[in-house]
Amino acid sequence: MNIGYILGAIATVPYEVSQWLEPLLMILMAVIGICGVVLILMQKGTNDNIGTIGGSETDTYAGKNKSRSRESVLKKLTAVCFVLMMILAVVFFLIKR
């Protein structure tokens, strides 16, 4: 897949299409940004260094199933949300050019 070809195709969007695509992308970026902030606020703070004082957390049931925990799902959703926002921002500024 040639990335230069894709970026060139995005940059040559007709004027009529960019008139309705720019506000749509701005609204999508705002909504995704708000969702990202909410996802960050839903995560609880961690103090990984404090866990070593009282013993490792990996001996518990929650430590063994860390990949399926609520915190793990929230972290993955946050990463997906902000990667999607970065992609939309790049597409928006290529169209705006």
N, C-alpha and C positions, 0 to 999 in steps of 0.2 A: 504494500500500500504506500503510495507516494504522498507524503504529507504536504509537499509543496503544491501538488495538484489540488488537494482538498482545500488548502488555505487560499489558493488562487480562485477556486470556484466560489468560496464563501465571500471573498473580497469583491467579486464581480456580480453581486446581487443587483437586479434592476431597481431603479429608483422607486417604482410603484410598490415593490415588495418591501423595500426597506422602510417605507413610510408606516406600514402597520407592524413590521417585524421589530423595529426599535422599541416602541412602547411596550410591546409584548415581552421582549427580553428584559426590559427594565423592571416590569412588574414581577416576572418570574425570579429575577435576581433578588428583589426585595422580599418576596415570600420565602425563598430558600434561605436568605440571610436570617430572617426572623425565626424560621424553623431551626436553623443551626444554633442560634442563641438560646432558644428554648431547650434544645437537646443538651447544650452545655450546662444550663442551669439545673437540669434534671439529674445530672451526674453528681454523685457525692464525692467529696474531696478524699484523697487517699494520702496516707503517710506511710509509704513503703518502708522507710527506715525504722519506724517504730515497731513494725512487726518482727524485726529480728531480735528485739530485746526480750520479748515474751515467748519466742519460739516461732517457727516458720508457719505460715498460713497454709502451706500445701498439705498439711496433715489432716485438714478438715474436709468435710464433704464439699463445702463451697470452694475450697482451694483446688480440689481435684476437677471440679466442673466449671472452672473459670471461663472457658470459652463459650459456655451456654448461659452465663449469668446475665442479669439485667444490665450491669455495668458494661459488660463486653458488647452487648447489643447496642447500647447507647453510644459507645465509642465508635463502633463500626458505622452506625447511622450518621454520626457527626462527620466522620471522614468522608463518607459518600456525599453528604450534603455539601460540604465545602469544596470537594473536587468538582462536583457538578456546577457549583457557583463559579469556580475559576474557569471552567470550560465555557460557560455562558458569557462570562465577561470577555474572554478572548474573542468569541464569535461576535459579540456586540461591538467591540472596537474595530474588528475587521470590517464589519458592515458599515459602521459609522464613517470609516475612512473615505 
